[in-house]
């Protein structure tokens, strides 16, 4: 019997790290959201694989080069490892909206790449995001949509969040990534206490 991995797709900016209007251009500009990296570690320890799907149009705009984005992601992996977590992979779209590619969210190309890499059906995969665009990407790709009120969503009123979720009615709303992990582990009947060393 083929083992199908348990997989969660995460956005990057606004979910794992603070969102910057001017893009994260260097490792020093990559600031984790409090509790987010520990939340990934809890997922990992409970048997979930985690990958990132992120639009990085700063590459296409010439604001950041590949060496810099690799350095940013190396910092992200290093900080995750320090709390016992890991990402299996980072899938990113380097294009600008004008490129009209298939991989820039809300189009489903990145998620299709992930499904192909893991041999998995996207309907079984939760996708965690902080914008309506990415919620729509989750729905179009067939993922299970989850909205966190961090990053770009942190400034939204309750009414604005309701308005967004009404456009993707199957979406679940969570305070942050840690709250999402509590939800997922409870649904899977996994104890939600932190692994040893993560308290």
Backbone bond lengths (Angstrom), bond angles and torsions (degrees), N, CA, C in turn:
res aa  C-N    CA-C-N  psi(-1)  N-CA   C-N-CA  omega(-1)  CA-C   N-CA-C  phi
1 X - - - 1.464 - - 1.535 109.88 -
2 X 1.329 116.81 132.64 1.462 121.05 -178.75 1.526 109.01 -76.89
3 X 1.325 114.82 131.82 1.472 118.92 178.43 1.526 109.19 -82.09
4 X 1.315 117.16 122.47 1.461 121.81 176.14 1.528 108.03 -95.82
5 X 1.330 117.70 120.11 1.467 118.73 -177.63 1.530 111.82 -68.68
6 X 1.321 115.03 148.67 1.469 119.86 170.32 1.525 106.44 -83.92
7 X 1.314 115.24 123.28 1.458 120.24 -169.16 1.519 110.83 -129.44
8 X 1.335 116.72 140.78 1.461 123.24 171.74 1.521 108.00 -125.21
9 X 1.349 115.88 132.42 1.463 121.47 175.50 1.522 108.16 -99.47
10 X 1.320 116.38 128.40 1.461 121.97 -179.45 1.525 110.31 -116.48
11 X 1.334 116.87 140.28 1.456 119.06 162.87 1.519 108.10 -69.60
12 X 1.318 116.88 166.32 1.468 119.36 -179.74 1.529 110.95 -100.78
13 X 1.327 116.38 -71.37 1.464 120.77 -175.68 1.528 110.30 -70.98
14 X 1.333 115.76 122.50 1.456 120.49 -179.10 1.513 113.46 96.16
15 X 1.311 116.74 -13.62 1.474 121.23 177.68 1.528 109.19 -112.58
16 X 1.331 116.72 -53.59 1.470 121.49 178.11 1.520 111.69 -93.56
17 X 1.312 116.45 -37.95 1.465 121.17 -176.03 1.520 110.68 -133.64
18 X 1.326 114.85 161.63 1.456 120.93 -179.35 1.530 110.08 -60.56
19 X 1.330 115.14 137.22 1.463 121.08 178.30 1.527 109.63 -79.24
20 X 1.331 115.74 137.11 1.465 121.34 176.31 1.523 108.69 -123.95
21 X 1.329 116.14 129.80 1.466 120.40 177.49 1.528 111.18 -59.27
22 X 1.337 116.27 -32.86 1.469 120.41 -175.96 1.538 112.33 -93.32
23 X 1.335 117.77 16.39 1.469 124.25 179.30 1.535 111.48 71.20
24 X 1.315 115.15 149.66 1.470 121.48 172.71 1.532 106.45 -82.05
25 X 1.329 116.14 110.13 1.473 119.96 -170.57 1.528 113.12 -105.17
26 X 1.334 117.30 -12.23 1.463 120.63 -179.32 1.522 108.80 -150.80
27 X 1.336 117.31 161.24 1.471 119.79 179.37 1.525 113.11 -55.53
28 X 1.345 117.28 -33.98 1.465 120.75 -178.76 1.522 111.98 -66.87
29 X 1.348 117.23 -22.28 1.463 120.75 -179.91 1.531 112.05 -89.03
30 X 1.334 116.41 -3.89 1.467 120.33 -179.84 1.523 109.32 -88.33
31 X 1.337 117.00 106.26 1.465 122.42 -176.63 1.520 109.25 -115.85
32 X 1.345 119.27 116.10 1.469 119.64 -178.92 1.524 111.90 -66.67
33 X 1.324 116.31 144.76 1.457 121.78 171.63 1.530 107.67 -72.97
34 X 1.338 118.43 133.05 1.472 119.97 -177.75 1.534 112.23 -52.01
35 X 1.320 115.00 127.76 1.464 120.98 176.84 1.520 115.14 86.93
36 X 1.341 117.97 -13.22 1.465 119.87 -173.88 1.531 112.00 -69.47
37 X 1.320 116.46 -42.86 1.471 119.01 -177.22 1.530 110.43 -68.87
38 X 1.329 116.02 -37.87 1.468 119.93 176.54 1.529 110.41 -64.19
39 X 1.334 116.61 -33.61 1.467 120.32 177.95 1.523 110.58 -64.55
40 X 1.338 116.74 -41.33 1.473 120.26 176.70 1.524 109.93 -62.23
41 X 1.323 116.57 -42.59 1.471 120.28 179.20 1.527 111.01 -60.14
42 X 1.329 116.81 -40.06 1.464 119.99 178.11 1.529 111.03 -63.34
43 X 1.323 116.37 -41.27 1.474 119.87 176.00 1.523 110.55 -59.82
44 X 1.332 115.70 -48.59 1.465 120.67 -178.75 1.530 111.19 -58.17
45 X 1.320 116.15 -46.20 1.463 120.49 -177.15 1.522 111.98 -67.14
46 X 1.339 116.00 -22.95 1.468 120.51 178.20 1.531 111.59 -90.38
47 X 1.343 116.83 3.06 1.463 119.88 173.06 1.520 116.15 101.97
48 X 1.335 116.98 8.43 1.477 119.36 178.31 1.520 111.01 -93.68
49 X 1.321 115.70 141.03 1.459 122.31 167.64 1.527 107.50 -88.39
50 X 1.325 116.24 144.81 1.464 120.34 179.71 1.522 109.59 -127.06
51 X 1.333 115.74 135.17 1.461 121.31 174.96 1.523 108.20 -131.62
52 X 1.314 115.90 157.04 1.454 121.65 177.29 1.522 109.39 -106.45
53 X 1.331 116.23 139.18 1.467 122.75 170.88 1.525 106.58 -124.63
54 X 1.331 117.31 115.73 1.462 119.84 -171.59 1.523 112.00 -141.25
55 X 1.329 115.90 137.15 1.468 121.26 169.17 1.527 107.87 -78.64
56 X 1.318 116.86 128.83 1.465 121.02 177.41 1.529 109.23 -130.33
57 X 1.345 114.73 68.62 1.457 119.40 -176.02 1.523 112.35 -69.20
58 X 1.346 116.95 -11.76 1.464 119.78 174.96 1.520 111.86 -57.63
59 X 1.337 116.79 -27.56 1.472 120.17 177.12 1.528 109.20 -67.32
60 X 1.340 115.57 -52.31 1.454 119.95 -179.70 1.519 113.24 -63.20
61 X 1.338 116.38 -27.69 1.471 120.83 179.72 1.526 112.12 -84.66
62 X 1.332 117.02 -3.71 1.466 120.14 -179.55 1.515 114.13 78.60
63 X 1.345 117.93 15.44 1.463 120.99 -179.22 1.524 112.24 -86.05
64 X 1.330 116.40 -20.51 1.466 121.19 -178.97 1.525 107.70 -149.91
65 X 1.332 116.68 140.70 1.466 119.28 179.30 1.534 110.21 -101.63
66 X 1.324 115.88 174.85 1.463 119.84 -174.86 1.529 111.88 -64.27
67 X 1.331 116.73 -36.32 1.469 119.57 179.62 1.527 109.81 -62.04
68 X 1.337 116.39 -40.31 1.464 120.40 -178.86 1.527 111.31 -69.56
69 X 1.337 116.82 -41.69 1.469 118.33 -179.33 1.527 110.20 -67.07
70 X 1.329 116.61 -35.99 1.466 119.09 175.81 1.526 111.07 -64.40
71 X 1.330 116.74 -37.12 1.467 120.75 178.72 1.531 110.54 -67.12
72 X 1.340 116.96 -39.47 1.465 121.19 176.64 1.524 109.99 -60.66
73 X 1.333 115.58 -45.97 1.468 118.87 -177.70 1.531 111.29 -70.43
74 X 1.309 117.01 -30.55 1.470 119.70 174.92 1.530 110.01 -64.06
75 X 1.339 116.54 -42.09 1.470 120.60 176.66 1.532 110.39 -61.46
76 X 1.325 116.11 -43.21 1.465 120.89 179.69 1.532 110.46 -60.19
77 X 1.319 116.68 -46.01 1.477 121.10 179.73 1.528 110.94 -63.74
78 X 1.323 115.70 -39.73 1.470 120.79 -179.06 1.527 110.37 -64.40
79 X 1.343 115.71 -45.40 1.466 119.34 -179.65 1.527 110.97 -65.74
80 X 1.329 116.71 -36.63 1.469 120.46 176.04 1.522 110.96 -63.36
81 X 1.322 115.79 -45.37 1.468 120.27 -178.44 1.529 110.75 -60.06
82 X 1.334 116.95 -33.30 1.467 121.11 -178.86 1.528 112.11 -63.24
83 X 1.350 116.70 -25.11 1.478 119.25 178.91 1.524 111.45 -108.38
84 X 1.337 116.81 12.54 1.460 120.23 175.46 1.517 114.50 85.81
85 X 1.333 117.14 19.27 1.461 120.88 -179.70 1.520 112.55 -113.37
86 X 1.331 115.39 171.74 1.470 119.26 177.66 1.532 109.03 -159.23
87 X 1.314 114.46 153.10 1.462 122.31 167.83 1.512 107.15 -109.02
88 X 1.331 117.19 135.70 1.462 119.60 177.69 1.522 111.34 -69.60
89 X 1.330 116.64 -36.45 1.460 120.04 -175.53 1.522 109.47 -165.28
90 X 1.340 115.22 159.54 1.462 122.47 172.27 1.523 107.57 -119.90
91 X 1.319 116.36 118.29 1.463 122.25 175.79 1.525 106.96 -103.49
92 X 1.345 117.36 125.15 1.458 117.40 -178.79 1.522 111.45 -137.62
93 X 1.326 113.37 150.10 1.466 121.39 175.25 1.523 107.72 -99.68
94 X 1.340 118.17 120.96 1.460 120.78 -178.20 1.532 113.51 -90.04
95 X 1.330 116.71 1.66 1.464 120.40 -168.66 1.525 113.09 -88.18
96 X 1.317 116.09 161.13 1.462 122.23 172.35 1.531 108.40 -90.00
97 X 1.333 117.60 163.02 1.474 119.05 177.71 1.534 112.37 -56.11
98 X 1.334 116.11 -32.37 1.469 120.39 -177.18 1.532 112.27 -68.40
99 X 1.328 117.43 -19.90 1.468 120.51 -178.90 1.529 112.22 -70.58
100 X 1.340 116.13 -20.51 1.470 121.45 177.95 1.536 112.13 53.15
101 X 1.334 115.31 45.11 1.470 121.12 -179.78 1.534 109.60 -81.21
102 X 1.323 116.58 175.57 1.467 120.73 176.81 1.527 111.99 -94.74
103 X 1.359 116.21 -7.68 1.467 117.08 -173.86 1.527 113.42 -100.33
104 X 1.328 118.38 -7.33 1.459 119.11 178.87 1.524 109.61 -83.04
105 X 1.334 116.08 120.42 1.460 119.47 177.71 1.528 109.57 -60.32
106 X 1.334 120.90 137.84 1.469 127.08 22.05 1.529 116.48 -86.27
107 X 1.331 118.96 3.37 1.467 118.10 174.98 1.529 108.96 -68.83
108 X 1.330 117.48 156.42 1.468 120.08 -167.77 1.532 115.47 -93.25
109 X 1.340 117.73 8.58 1.465 119.63 -171.41 1.518 115.11 -56.68
110 X 1.345 117.46 -44.21 1.473 119.53 -179.13 1.521 110.88 -61.22
111 X 1.334 115.89 -44.08 1.469 119.48 -177.99 1.526 110.77 -67.06
112 X 1.340 116.76 -34.78 1.468 119.73 176.20 1.528 110.52 -64.80
113 X 1.333 116.49 -38.26 1.477 119.78 175.85 1.524 110.61 -60.71
114 X 1.328 115.48 -42.35 1.471 120.51 179.90 1.530 110.26 -64.07
115 X 1.337 116.68 -44.73 1.466 120.76 179.66 1.519 110.86 -59.88
116 X 1.330 115.50 -40.89 1.467 120.31 -179.42 1.530 110.54 -67.28
117 X 1.324 115.98 -43.37 1.472 120.36 -178.91 1.528 111.21 -60.69
118 X 1.341 116.62 -39.69 1.460 120.20 -173.40 1.516 113.36 -100.54
119 X 1.326 117.97 -3.69 1.462 120.10 -178.45 1.516 111.81 59.14
120 X 1.325 115.58 47.31 1.460 120.65 -171.39 1.528 110.05 -128.08
121 X 1.334 115.56 150.58 1.465 120.13 174.82 1.526 108.57 -87.60
122 X 1.334 116.14 127.93 1.463 119.78 -173.14 1.526 113.15 -66.18
123 X 1.336 118.07 -20.89 1.472 119.05 -179.55 1.526 111.29 -65.22
124 X 1.331 117.49 -17.19 1.473 120.82 178.69 1.532 111.72 -93.52
125 X 1.339 117.17 1.39 1.467 120.97 -169.48 1.534 111.29 -109.68
126 X 1.342 118.35 116.15 1.466 120.04 172.47 1.534 109.81 -69.99
127 X 1.335 115.97 142.12 1.468 121.82 176.46 1.522 107.63 -126.54
128 X 1.334 116.24 125.49 1.465 122.16 -172.40 1.528 109.37 -107.90
129 X 1.349 116.19 124.35 1.466 121.23 -171.65 1.529 110.30 -140.63
130 X 1.359 115.63 171.27 1.475 119.83 179.07 1.528 112.73 -130.11
131 X 1.347 118.15 13.33 1.466 121.05 178.48 1.522 110.20 -138.04
132 X 1.329 115.39 157.75 1.459 120.63 174.93 1.525 110.62 -61.06
133 X 1.328 116.73 -41.41 1.471 120.13 -179.85 1.529 111.20 -55.34
134 X 1.333 115.91 -44.76 1.463 118.79 -177.73 1.529 111.62 -75.24
135 X 1.336 117.42 -30.43 1.472 119.50 172.05 1.527 109.98 -60.80
136 X 1.334 114.87 -42.62 1.469 119.37 178.39 1.527 110.44 -64.71
137 X 1.335 116.85 -36.79 1.468 120.65 177.09 1.524 110.44 -61.60
138 X 1.334 116.37 -42.78 1.468 120.46 178.72 1.520 110.22 -60.93
139 X 1.340 116.22 -44.88 1.467 120.36 -178.89 1.534 110.91 -64.91
140 X 1.324 117.15 -45.46 1.469 121.07 -178.69 1.521 110.91 -61.99
141 X 1.357 115.60 -38.89 1.467 119.76 -179.19 1.527 111.98 -76.39
142 X 1.339 116.83 -15.94 1.467 120.23 -178.88 1.510 113.81 91.72
143 X 1.351 116.85 11.15 1.467 120.44 177.94 1.530 110.16 -78.39
144 X 1.326 114.72 169.02 1.465 121.86 175.03 1.531 107.08 -86.68
145 X 1.356 119.52 114.53 1.462 120.50 -171.26 1.534 114.02 -84.65
146 X 1.327 115.17 132.23 1.464 121.85 177.86 1.526 108.53 -131.55
147 X 1.344 115.75 131.19 1.462 122.90 -175.51 1.518 109.21 -113.26
148 X 1.339 116.95 125.74 1.470 120.46 177.81 1.526 109.75 -109.81
149 X 1.340 114.66 143.44 1.466 119.87 -176.39 1.522 111.19 -92.23
150 X 1.332 114.68 53.28 1.464 122.15 173.60 1.527 106.71 -124.28
151 X 1.320 116.70 179.61 1.464 119.52 177.73 1.517 111.34 58.92
152 X 1.329 116.02 -131.03 1.459 120.48 -177.96 1.526 112.36 -66.34
153 X 1.317 117.61 -20.48 1.468 120.69 -179.12 1.524 112.65 -85.21
154 X 1.332 117.85 -9.85 1.469 120.76 -173.55 1.529 112.17 -63.66
155 X 1.331 117.51 -30.70 1.463 120.93 -176.51 1.527 113.22 -89.40
156 X 1.330 117.11 -1.83 1.463 120.14 -176.54 1.529 111.84 -76.16
157 X 1.311 115.60 145.32 1.471 120.05 173.23 1.529 108.89 -78.30
158 X 1.329 115.74 165.32 1.464 119.83 176.32 1.526 110.64 -57.35
159 X 1.328 115.89 -39.86 1.467 119.82 -179.08 1.528 111.20 -64.35
160 X 1.337 116.77 -39.22 1.466 120.16 178.58 1.532 111.47 -66.37
161 X 1.336 115.90 -38.12 1.463 119.58 177.32 1.523 110.35 -64.04
162 X 1.326 116.45 -43.82 1.470 120.68 177.43 1.522 110.42 -58.61
163 X 1.327 116.09 -42.79 1.469 121.40 -179.74 1.531 111.09 -60.93
164 X 1.324 116.17 -41.51 1.470 121.07 178.78 1.532 110.40 -65.47
165 X 1.322 115.32 -48.36 1.466 119.73 -174.91 1.531 111.31 -67.56
166 X 1.317 116.93 -28.19 1.468 119.77 176.82 1.529 111.32 -62.38
167 X 1.336 116.60 -24.27 1.467 120.63 179.35 1.535 112.08 -81.80
168 X 1.322 115.75 -19.17 1.480 121.29 174.31 1.531 105.73 -133.49
169 X 1.354 116.86 77.15 1.474 121.17 -166.96 1.525 114.65 -59.49
170 X 1.314 118.62 -21.95 1.469 119.36 -178.82 1.530 112.82 -81.71
171 X 1.337 117.24 -2.41 1.467 120.32 -175.67 1.523 111.95 -71.51
172 X 1.323 115.07 142.75 1.467 122.64 171.52 1.530 107.56 -101.25
173 X 1.335 116.91 143.67 1.461 121.69 -179.60 1.531 109.58 -110.02
174 X 1.332 116.51 136.28 1.464 122.69 -179.15 1.529 108.77 -133.71
175 X 1.323 116.47 151.81 1.468 120.31 179.45 1.528 111.36 -63.07
176 X 1.321 116.50 -41.57 1.465 121.10 -177.58 1.533 108.13 -162.36
177 X 1.326 116.44 -175.37 1.461 119.93 -176.75 1.527 111.57 -64.46
178 X 1.319 116.92 -35.94 1.468 120.46 178.69 1.531 110.79 -62.96
179 X 1.330 115.99 -40.46 1.462 121.32 178.54 1.540 110.19 -64.69
180 X 1.337 116.43 -39.82 1.472 120.51 175.47 1.527 110.73 -60.79
181 X 1.323 116.77 -43.99 1.469 120.54 -178.71 1.528 110.16 -63.77
182 X 1.338 117.15 -41.11 1.472 119.93 174.90 1.526 110.49 -55.37
183 X 1.340 115.81 -46.31 1.472 122.15 -179.78 1.525 110.49 -60.27
184 X 1.330 116.85 -47.95 1.463 120.80 -175.54 1.524 111.35 -66.61
185 X 1.324 116.41 -43.64 1.469 119.63 -178.84 1.522 111.25 -68.05
186 X 1.336 116.61 -37.60 1.470 119.38 177.75 1.527 110.25 -64.46
187 X 1.332 116.41 -40.37 1.460 120.46 179.84 1.525 111.10 -65.48
188 X 1.323 115.53 -33.33 1.466 120.41 -179.93 1.530 112.21 -89.62
189 X 1.338 115.69 3.47 1.467 121.85 179.88 1.526 111.74 59.79
190 X 1.342 114.96 40.93 1.463 120.69 175.86 1.524 107.34 -103.77
191 X 1.341 119.00 133.67 1.474 119.60 176.73 1.519 109.85 -55.36
192 X 1.336 117.06 138.88 1.470 120.07 -175.09 1.513 113.40 -95.68
193 X 1.311 118.49 6.68 1.463 118.52 177.19 1.531 109.05 -70.30
194 X 1.341 115.12 152.08 1.459 119.73 -177.58 1.525 110.48 -71.21
195 X 1.347 116.63 150.26 1.471 118.91 173.02 1.519 110.24 -62.98
196 X 1.322 115.33 162.82 1.466 120.15 179.69 1.519 109.67 -54.31
197 X 1.323 115.96 134.80 1.464 119.59 177.87 1.510 113.38 87.91
198 X 1.342 119.26 -3.71 1.457 120.38 -178.04 1.531 112.62 -108.46
199 X 1.323 116.79 9.02 1.473 118.70 -178.07 1.525 110.03 -70.56
